[in-house]
């Protein structure tokens, strides 16, 4: 107490002590009061989720507008996944895109904002309210929700029942119909989301043999081996991304970014069995037109319209963030360039069509480290990839979906003026500054916390407590982190629903709020492949043949009508001309 009888403001040591005690109390709160856990009312096995997806599909098909539509099918299917691209990332990414072009940003449109159909996807795993990418990708690509951390299997998976727990993916469905298939990502090609297209494993981290426990090595292949040796991976026509280390094919001399990023997502997997799976892939493809690329110039040298199989691994680990990506010939291609290359390899006039998954995977990694500026740049690059694809395909025969696997603990807050820098401050003028984009948790907590080496007592007035004044940080650094309210080494995902955008045949099926596993059934129904094919009459061969005749007849009738109208207009103009001459 001060001499005047009033309480003095607490000193720095007291503030730190109090905040430490509060942190301990929060961490221990579950043990103090206990946490209620409500069990799922469903069995949650593969059969349940398949039945649920089919039921919702039939419900949507029963709506009047769908019943009145002519049955249709998609020759091609492309699904874009913005990993961690929740609604807040979409809104801020849209503004970021506009502001980079010199506009205010709020009025901007992403290339998929104008898609005719949108819906919301519920992302939880069978055992977690807030999911991970392995479980969500398995749901999206197989139609079966599953546990946190597992890939291509249902929730019953154990170390001894892998075969029984396997679920097939939309890539397998497509290949069974003779369609060409491909995967493009900015992460390691063996990372959770791409892996769910072709792999089956109890642990998403088993990307290379070094991570597989000794007791499982004889029963479980690592993800990279599954891609090269097993279907559907070994049959894929395009595989583009990062992850050379997982294949035993690193290129240590390849240009590295000067920036070093931290977090769990930066940990790689180094093969220790002496195998080079890239060389093995080449041998398996002997006798076919197959190419391997490890830098941008390699990719640009490939005859994309003739090659049958293309493997591109452009980084030893994940590919670089687009903001710091080496754009030279010996660097890494952009996501949009890889997307264009993949479509050129996949589209063949004499084929049954193609299925392609494109992932903007580093949106997620940037959010995990509270690098909001890097995350928004990755959203813009995914948008550019979608725009590239739309210029190359015909929406009359191609279903295009854009969605996210989950959200992040990021907020878009404050009361900033229209046109305010989206990476700037959300406060009103003359008020204490705070950032428009903040995180509920993550490593940004520590970057914004003061200590004796950062600030003196004079520069940390009482109203800021133990926080660094945001204006005193170098916010232009590539490794700058936005403020996080709770300290974690990696920021967490968010559990809210994510948006799904759809255009092309089957887009009308995307409506309402649905389980994430339903997305696989949309692709199955529209693409005439997999479990929902039987529900689409347009998938019947006779219907297609009749539809082709009807379409041709309709075009012929339309041509006749146009010709009749043209003749009538010419006659009318001539009559009017003669009448005018008499006047």
Secondary structure, 3 states (H helix, E strand, C coil): CCCCCCCCCCCHHHHHHHHHHHHHHHHCHHHHHCCCCCCCCCCCCHHHHHHHHHHHHHHHHCCHHHHHCCCCCCCEEEEEEECCCCHHHHHHHHHHHHHHCCCCCCCCCCCCCCCCEEEEEECCCCCCCCCCHHHHHHHHHHCCCCCCCCECECCCCCCCCHHHHECCCHHHHHHHCCCEEEEEEEEECCCHHHHCCCCCECCCCCCCHHHCCHHHCCCCCCHHHHHHHCCCHHHCCEEEEECHHHHCCCCCCCCCCCCCCCCHHHCCCCCCCCCCHHHHHHHHCCCCCEEEECCHHHHHHCCCCCCCEEEEECCCCCCCCHHHCCCCCCCCCCHHHHHHHHHHHHCCCCCCCEEEEEEECHHHHHHHCCCHHHHHHHHHHHHHHHHHHHHHCCCCCEEEEEEECCEECEEECCCCCCCCCCCCECCCCCCCCCECEEECCECHHHHCECCCCCCCHHHCCHHHCCECCHHHCCCCCCCCCCCECCECCCCCEECCCEEEEEECCCHHHCCCEEECCHHHHHHHHHHCCHHHHHHCHHHCHHHHHHHHHHHHHHHHHHHHHHHHHHHHHHHHHHHHHHHHHHC
